[in-house]
Amino acid sequence: MDAMIQAAQIAVAASVLFVWTFRFHNVLKEFSQFGLSDLTRNLVGASKISLATLLIVGVWYPAVVFAASILMGVFMVGAQYHHFKFKSPMIKRLPSLILMILSFSIAYFSA
């Protein structure tokens, strides 16, 4: 089970890091579409990148995993809220939904 949780940690972290670095143009578009400020986008981005880093570090230091996964899950709940509020199609909601489920699963099994 530990190997599956660690794989989920790496998957969530890699996904978040990929989106916030290589797919940043999508982030710019979505935050603009949702009417969120650049400051909000930058704070969310810095927080998600930090949490993704903690999920990776958690492979060697499990004490940080619970808090990092709960907070990442909360960010994904926020993403789901905004997608729902702006009636995004399911294909746009799916990535944050999967990451939310994985984040809360990591927290549950690492507690």
N, C-alpha and C positions, 0 to 999 in steps of 0.2 A: 504493500500500500504506500509506503514511503516513496518508492520510486515513481509511482503514479502522481503523487502530490508534487514531487519535485519537477516532474515533467509538466504538470499544469502550471507551476510557478514560472518555469522557463517559457512556456507558451504564452502566458499572459504578458510577461515582461517583454518578450520579443515582439509580440504584436503591438504593444503600446509604443515601444521604442521605434519600431518600423513606421508606424503612423505619424508619430511626432517628429520624425526626421525626414524620411524619404517621401512621405505622402503629406507633407505640411501644406501643400496647396489645397488639399481637401479640407484640412483643419481651418484654414483661412476662410474658405468658402462657407463652411457650415457655421462657424461662429458669427460670420457676417449675416448669414441667412437668419440665424436665431436672434439677431439684434444684440449680441453680447459685445462688450468693449474689448479693445486690445489688451487692456490691463487684466481683465478677467481671463482672456485666452492665455496670456503669458503666465498667470498664476496657476491656472489649471495645468498647463503644459509642464511647468517646472515641478509641480506636485506629482503629476503622473510619471514623469521621468524619474523623480526621486523614489517614488513607490516601486516602480519597475526595477530600479537598481536594488532596492531593499529585498524584493522578491528573489532576485538572483543571489544576493548575498545570503539570503535565508537558506540556500542549499547547504552552506557551511555553518551558518549561525541561525538555527531554527527559532530562536527567541524573537526575532524580528518579523517572522512570517505572519502571525495572527493579525497584528495591527496593520501591517502593510496590505494584507489581502482584504481586510474589512474596509479600510479607507479606499482602496481601489474599487471595491464593490460599490461603495457609496458614490464615487465619481461616475460609475456606470449607471447607477440608478438615475443620477442627474442627466446623463446622456439620454436615457430612455424617456425621461420626463420631457426633455426638449423635443425629441423626435416625435413623441406622442402629441405634444402641444401644437407642433407645426405640421402634423399629419404627414410625416415622412413615410414613404413606402416601406414595406416590411424589409426589403433588401437593404435599406439604409439602417434599419433598426437592428438587424440580425447580429452584426459584429459586437456591438456593445451589450446586447442581450447574452450572447455566448460568453463574453468576458465577465459579465456580471455573475452569471451562474458559476463559472469556473472560480472566480474570486471568492464567492461565498462558500463554495465547496472546499476550497483550500483552507479557509478560515475554520470551517466546521471540523475538518479532519486533522488540522494541526493544533487544535485547542487542547 
